[in-house]
Amino acid sequence: MEDLTLKEEKFLTALMLAPTMSEACERVGISRRTAQRYMAKTTVRSAYRKMRNQAMEQATSRLNSVAVDAVEVLTAIMNDTKISP
């Protein structure tokens, strides 16, 4: 995020963690209009897209790593005759 200001970086971090843009704005002490100006910049949008993609890749990787174990546990439960359906 070399082309972003410190305030823009803080906003994007808050935006990744907050459920809404308004809450992200509150967390970093900026107005919604300032956030909209930030998001109008190509560099900010690009950095946000990159952050979201990285978060999705991490989540997908984590899901892939536990999926096999989850299937094994569910299969064991499903095949356990001592457990009622």
matplotlib code that plots the C-alpha trace (Angstrom):
import matplotlib.pyplot as plt

x = [0.0, 2.9, 0.8, -1.7, -1.6, -1.6, -5.2, -6.3, -4.5, -6.2, -9.5, -9.1, -8.0, -11.1, -13.3, -12.0, -12.9, -16.1, -19.5, -20.4, -18.6, -20.2, -18.7, -15.3, -15.5, -16.3, -13.4, -10.9, -12.6, -13.5, -16.7, -18.6, -17.9, -14.2, -14.5, -16.3, -13.5, -10.9, -12.8, -13.0, -9.3, -8.0, -5.1, -7.4, -9.9, -7.1, -5.6, -9.0, -9.6, -6.2, -6.9, -10.3, -8.7, -6.0, -8.6, -10.6, -7.5, -6.7, -10.2, -10.3, -7.0, -8.1, -11.3, -9.4, -7.1, -9.9, -12.3, -10.8, -10.9, -14.5, -15.6, -14.0, -15.7, -19.1, -18.7, -17.8, -20.8, -23.1, -21.9, -22.0, -24.9, -25.0, -26.1, -29.8, -30.7]
y = [0.0, 2.3, 4.9, 5.4, 8.0, 6.8, 7.9, 5.9, 2.8, 3.1, 3.6, 0.5, -1.6, -0.4, -1.1, -4.7, -5.2, -3.2, -4.5, -1.1, 1.8, 4.1, 2.1, 2.1, 5.9, 6.2, 3.9, 6.2, 9.5, 10.5, 11.5, 9.3, 11.9, 11.6, 7.9, 8.3, 10.6, 8.0, 5.2, 7.4, 7.1, 4.3, 3.6, 3.2, 1.0, -1.1, -1.5, -2.4, -5.0, -6.5, -6.6, -8.3, -10.8, -11.7, -12.2, -14.4, -16.4, -16.9, -18.0, -20.4, -21.9, -22.3, -24.0, -26.3, -27.3, -28.3, -29.8, -33.2, -33.5, -32.2, -34.8, -37.6, -36.5, -36.2, -39.6, -41.1, -39.6, -40.6, -44.2, -44.5, -46.9, -45.7, -42.2, -41.9, -40.0]
z = [0.0, -0.9, -2.7, 0.1, 2.9, 6.5, 6.9, 3.8, 5.1, 8.5, 6.8, 4.6, 7.6, 9.5, 6.4, 6.3, 10.0, 10.3, 9.2, 7.5, 5.9, 8.5, 11.3, 9.6, 9.3, 13.0, 14.0, 12.2, 12.8, 9.3, 7.6, 5.2, 2.5, 3.1, 2.8, -0.5, -1.7, -0.7, -2.5, -5.6, -5.9, -8.2, -5.8, -2.8, -4.7, -6.0, -2.5, -1.1, -3.8, -3.1, 0.7, 0.0, -2.4, 0.2, 2.9, 0.6, -0.3, 3.4, 4.2, 1.3, 2.3, 5.8, 4.7, 2.4, 5.2, 7.6, 5.0, 4.9, 8.7, 8.8, 6.3, 8.2, 11.5, 9.8, 8.1, 11.5, 13.1, 10.2, 10.4, 14.2, 15.0, 18.6, 17.6, 16.8, 13.6]

ax = plt.figure().add_subplot(projection="3d")
ax.plot(x, y, z, "-o")
ax.set_aspect("equal")
plt.show()
